[in-house]
């Protein structure tokens, strides 16, 4: 009888040891799993819209009615153009191919040109070319500054801007064309776009990684 009791006690003790070891192993696995989940969890994007501004009466595009002939970028020949010799800030460099103007590299879109007027671009200095005729097309640009306040890189391909509730604009789709970019933590991102009309924008909203922030436009 006594041997049976001792045997039962040994078996019970062994089962308790096995159970304790199993619980310890399970707890360790749970702790490791939680640690792995926390380590792999993506931080949320955090950003601030610093400011947004309307730039009215800007040169948003141009039409080359006549590229002219004989234009040259050699020393002594100016390649810069402005709006009708005005005091406005628009400025661009001519793109010349075979003596003919084929495009512009815009340095400053300018502002405050009157929509009711037709403007032409002219060379700011001397050039041997003749018959250049370029019409300036006016509109409203919106400039904004955004800061990445978080610890996560922001991919502009997955960042969206809404103007007065209109169709979304991708932050990789700048006014000058597609430009994939990464906004690193602490970095300021400058973006501008054509609002598509002469009227000003009153409000914008930006959505990044499910986080949306809005701002008025000055």
Secondary structure as the mmCIF struct_conf table of DSSP 4:
data_model
#
loop_
_struct_conf.conf_type_id
_struct_conf.id
_struct_conf.beg_label_comp_id
_struct_conf.beg_label_asym_id
_struct_conf.beg_label_seq_id
_struct_conf.end_label_comp_id
_struct_conf.end_label_asym_id
_struct_conf.end_label_seq_id
HELX_RH_AL_P HELX_RH_AL_P1 UNK A 2 UNK A 40
HELX_LH_PP_P HELX_LH_PP_P1 UNK A 41 UNK A 45
STRN STRN1 UNK A 47 UNK A 66
STRN STRN2 UNK A 69 UNK A 69
BEND BEND1 UNK A 70 UNK A 70
BEND BEND2 UNK A 74 UNK A 74
TURN_TY1_P TURN_TY1_P1 UNK A 75 UNK A 76
STRN STRN3 UNK A 80 UNK A 83
TURN_TY1_P TURN_TY1_P2 UNK A 84 UNK A 85
BEND BEND3 UNK A 87 UNK A 88
STRN STRN4 UNK A 91 UNK A 97
TURN_TY1_P TURN_TY1_P3 UNK A 98 UNK A 99
STRN STRN5 UNK A 100 UNK A 108
TURN_TY1_P TURN_TY1_P4 UNK A 115 UNK A 116
BEND BEND4 UNK A 117 UNK A 117
STRN STRN6 UNK A 119 UNK A 123
BEND BEND5 UNK A 124 UNK A 125
BEND BEND6 UNK A 128 UNK A 128
STRN STRN7 UNK A 130 UNK A 130
STRN STRN8 UNK A 133 UNK A 148
BEND BEND7 UNK A 150 UNK A 152
STRN STRN9 UNK A 154 UNK A 155
HELX_RH_3T_P HELX_RH_3T_P1 UNK A 156 UNK A 158
STRN STRN10 UNK A 159 UNK A 163
TURN_TY1_P TURN_TY1_P5 UNK A 164 UNK A 165
BEND BEND8 UNK A 167 UNK A 167
STRN STRN11 UNK A 169 UNK A 170
TURN_TY1_P TURN_TY1_P6 UNK A 171 UNK A 172
STRN STRN12 UNK A 173 UNK A 174
TURN_TY1_P TURN_TY1_P7 UNK A 175 UNK A 176
STRN STRN13 UNK A 177 UNK A 178
STRN STRN14 UNK A 182 UNK A 183
TURN_TY1_P TURN_TY1_P8 UNK A 185 UNK A 186
STRN STRN15 UNK A 188 UNK A 194
BEND BEND9 UNK A 196 UNK A 199
HELX_LH_PP_P HELX_LH_PP_P2 UNK A 200 UNK A 201
STRN STRN16 UNK A 203 UNK A 208
TURN_TY1_P TURN_TY1_P9 UNK A 209 UNK A 210
STRN STRN17 UNK A 211 UNK A 216
#
